[in-house]
Amino acid sequence: MAIEFDTLQFAAMELRDEMIPVDEAGLEALSTEQLREQSDAREALHDYVTALWDKAQEKEPDAAQNDEFTALRGLHDITEALRDHANVTLAEREG
């Protein structure tokens, strides 16, 4: 069963937006060292997903519009949001 690009992309955006408040509370509860570790882990995950995305774009230059890659594109957006959120939280804490 294929999910339409717009539907999957919308779902990923909704998931990203809905999880930020929960993520914020979780990150605030961490020590600064734990927050650094979380930031590093999220960076590594995003790098991995980005590498998969780059490989998909090599295979299919218009991968963003190809149903085969919609889940990967959504995952890329979500990992980017998680990474960015941890980095901002860490920067704010470290001043």
C-alpha positions as CSV (number, residue, x, y, z in Angstrom):
1,M,0.0,0.0,0.0
2,A,1.5,3.3,-1.1
3,I,0.9,6.4,0.9
4,E,0.7,9.6,-1.1
5,F,3.6,12.0,-0.7
6,D,1.6,14.9,0.6
7,T,-0.1,12.7,3.3
8,L,3.2,11.2,4.5
9,Q,4.9,14.6,4.5
10,F,2.0,16.1,6.4
11,A,2.1,13.3,9.0
12,A,5.9,13.8,9.5
13,M,5.4,17.5,10.0
14,E,2.5,16.9,12.5
15,L,4.6,14.3,14.4
16,R,7.6,16.8,14.5
17,D,5.4,19.6,15.8
18,E,3.6,17.5,18.3
19,M,6.7,15.9,19.8
20,I,8.6,19.2,20.4
21,P,6.9,20.0,23.8
22,V,7.5,16.5,25.0
23,D,11.0,16.5,23.8
24,E,11.6,19.9,25.5
25,A,10.6,18.6,28.9
26,G,12.8,15.5,28.4
27,L,15.8,17.6,27.4
28,E,15.3,20.1,30.3
29,A,15.4,17.1,32.7
30,L,18.9,16.1,31.5
31,S,22.2,17.2,33.1
32,T,24.4,19.3,30.8
33,E,26.6,16.3,30.1
34,Q,23.6,14.2,29.3
35,L,22.3,16.9,27.0
36,R,25.6,17.0,25.2
37,E,25.5,13.2,24.7
38,Q,21.9,13.5,23.5
39,S,22.9,16.2,21.0
40,D,25.8,14.1,19.7
41,A,23.6,11.1,19.4
42,R,21.0,13.1,17.4
43,E,23.7,14.5,15.2
44,A,24.9,11.0,14.4
45,L,21.4,9.7,13.7
46,H,20.7,12.7,11.4
47,D,24.0,12.2,9.6
48,Y,23.1,8.6,9.0
49,V,19.6,9.5,7.6
50,T,21.2,12.3,5.5
51,A,23.6,9.8,4.0
52,L,20.6,7.5,3.1
53,W,18.8,10.5,1.6
54,D,21.9,11.6,-0.4
55,K,22.2,8.0,-1.7
56,A,18.5,8.1,-2.7
57,Q,19.0,11.3,-4.6
58,E,21.9,9.8,-6.4
59,K,19.7,7.0,-7.5
60,E,16.7,9.2,-8.2
61,P,17.5,13.0,-8.7
62,D,13.8,13.8,-8.0
63,A,13.6,11.6,-5.0
64,A,11.6,14.1,-3.0
65,Q,8.7,13.5,-5.4
66,N,9.1,9.8,-5.7
67,D,6.7,7.7,-3.5
68,E,9.5,5.2,-2.9
69,F,11.4,7.8,-0.8
70,T,8.6,9.6,1.0
71,A,9.2,7.8,4.3
72,L,12.9,8.6,4.1
73,R,12.2,12.2,3.4
74,G,9.9,12.4,6.4
75,L,12.4,10.7,8.6
76,H,15.0,13.2,7.5
77,D,12.8,16.1,8.5
78,I,12.1,14.5,11.9
79,T,15.7,13.8,12.7
80,E,16.7,17.3,11.6
81,A,14.1,18.7,14.0
82,L,15.3,16.5,16.8
83,R,18.9,17.5,16.2
84,D,18.2,21.1,15.9
85,H,16.1,21.2,19.1
86,A,18.8,19.5,21.1
87,N,21.5,21.9,19.7
88,V,19.4,25.0,20.5
89,T,18.6,23.7,24.0
90,L,22.3,23.0,24.7
91,A,23.4,26.4,23.3
92,E,20.9,28.2,25.5
93,R,22.0,26.2,28.6
94,E,25.7,26.8,27.9
95,G,25.0,30.5,27.2
